[in-house]
Amino acid sequence: MHPYVLLAGAILSELVGTTALKLSDGFSQPIPSLGVILGYGMAFYLLSLSLEELPISIVYATWAALGIVGVAVIGAVVFGESVDLAGAFGILLIIGGVYCVNVVSQMSAH
């Protein structure tokens, strides 16, 4: 499977795990707590597979950055958390950084 597809799956799994973590209420809710374990377990498994073909700097930077952006969006949309102008600007900078690392930079060249 293409390493970026695996990386996308890892990011989505992390978002599931993190959302479940919020819903688990300190691991007092069994179903969301199971979602944490499954989400993070799948995230790390897929992350490890993507590392077989991509440099660790690209994988981790992309995974962490898009996880941050995704969680911020989920927080705003699902949990009603606010995002101010500075936060929105920071999110845009993160997205720009991921673009630079993956597309513009020679870091991903083998």
ChimeraX attribute file (.defattr): number of C-alpha atoms within 10 A of each C-alpha:
attribute: neighborCount
match mode: 1-to-1
recipient: residues
	/A:1	7
	/A:2	9
	/A:3	17
	/A:4	16
	/A:5	12
	/A:6	19
	/A:7	24
	/A:8	18
	/A:9	19
	/A:10	27
	/A:11	27
	/A:12	20
	/A:13	25
	/A:14	27
	/A:15	23
	/A:16	22
	/A:17	24
	/A:18	22
	/A:19	20
	/A:20	23
	/A:21	21
	/A:22	15
	/A:23	19
	/A:24	18
	/A:25	12
	/A:26	10
	/A:27	15
	/A:28	10
	/A:29	13
	/A:30	12
	/A:31	12
	/A:32	22
	/A:33	20
	/A:34	15
	/A:35	20
	/A:36	25
	/A:37	16
	/A:38	16
	/A:39	23
	/A:40	22
	/A:41	16
	/A:42	20
	/A:43	24
	/A:44	16
	/A:45	14
	/A:46	20
	/A:47	25
	/A:48	16
	/A:49	16
	/A:50	23
	/A:51	18
	/A:52	10
	/A:53	13
	/A:54	18
	/A:55	14
	/A:56	15
	/A:57	14
	/A:58	15
	/A:59	23
	/A:60	15
	/A:61	16
	/A:62	23
	/A:63	21
	/A:64	15
	/A:65	19
	/A:66	21
	/A:67	19
	/A:68	17
	/A:69	18
	/A:70	18
	/A:71	18
	/A:72	19
	/A:73	17
	/A:74	17
	/A:75	16
	/A:76	13
	/A:77	11
	/A:78	11
	/A:79	13
	/A:80	10
	/A:81	12
	/A:82	11
	/A:83	14
	/A:84	9
	/A:85	8
	/A:86	9
	/A:87	12
	/A:88	13
	/A:89	12
	/A:90	13
	/A:91	20
	/A:92	13
	/A:93	13
	/A:94	19
	/A:95	16
	/A:96	12
	/A:97	16
	/A:98	20
	/A:99	13
	/A:100	13
	/A:101	17
	/A:102	18
	/A:103	12
	/A:104	11
	/A:105	11
	/A:106	10
	/A:107	14
	/A:108	15
	/A:109	9
	/A:110	7
